[in-house]
């Protein structure tokens, strides 16, 4: 598992559209598996869960964005999972790290 946290400003819907386009265009096998959109008062939480195949690891990887927005302030937690082939400890996490790098690049390229 690898993760990153960011804060950005801008429109939450525009960010979600940007992330989806960037992640799905980055890999032929990347696909949005689950989207959840919840709101309580002024706070809105969008969860995006992607999966893709890792040729290097020979397995599937998961990438999840948890995006919390209020007004134009947006907090993002990004988590990747599933990149290890070992039973009791993690080896070969290259796929997870590459998926996370793609996600971080998507976040940091958001024009806000």
N, C-alpha and C positions, 0 to 999 in steps of 0.2 A: 504494500500500500504506500502510496505517495500522496501528498496533499499540498495545497497552496491556498493562501487567503489574500484577498484584495479588496480595496474599496475604490469605487469609481463614482462619478456623478453623471447624470443623464437620464434618459427615458428608459425605464425598465423593459418595456416591450421592444424597443429598438435594440437593446442589449441582447435580449433573448433571440431575436431574429438574427443578429450578427453572430452570436455564438453558434446557433444551429447551422447557419450557412458555412461558417468556417470549419466546424468539426466534420460535418458530413462531406464537404468538398475535399477534405484532407486525406480521405481513405475510401477506397471503393467499397470496403466492407463496413464502414461506420454507419450506424443506424440509431435513430432515436427510439428507445424502447418504451420509455415512460415519461410522461409530462404531468406534473401536478401544479395547480395554480390555486393558492388559498389566500384569503384576505381576512384580517381582523382589524377593524377600525381603519387607520391610515396605513398600517403595515401590510405588505404583500410578500408572500413567499412563493417563489417558483422553483421547482425541482425538475431538473432535466437529467435523465439517465440514458447514457449511450453505451453501445457495445460494439466492438470491432474485433476482427481476427488479427492475431500477431503472427506473421510468418516466421519471425526470428524465434519466438517462443513456442510456436505450434499450438497456441491456445487462444481463447477469447479473453478480452480485457474489458473492464467496465470503467466508465468515466461518469462521475456525477457532479453536477453543479447544484449547489443550494444557494439561491439568490434571494436576498432579503432587501426589499426596497421600501423606503418611506420618503415621500416627496421626490427630490432628485438624487437623494443619497442611496447608494446601493452597496451592500456588502456581499461578497461572493466567497464561498468555500468550495474548492474543487478537490475531488478525491478520485484517485484511480485504484483499481483493484484487479486481482486475477492474473498477475503476470508471472507468478512463480510456478515451477514444475515440481518442486520437492514436496514431500509429505509433511515433514516436521520443521523445516526451516526454509527461508526464502533464498532461492537462487534464480539467476536469469531474470532480473527485473528491468531489463532494457526496454521491453515493450511498454511497461507501465510508465517509465520515465519519459519515453518518447510521446506517449499519449498526453501526459501531464504537460510536457513542453509545448505541445500543440495547443492545449487549452490555455496555458498562460499567454502564449503569443496571441491567441484570439482575444483574451481579456485586455491585454496591454495595447492592442491595435484598435480597440473600440474608441471611436472618435468622441463619444460623450455627447 
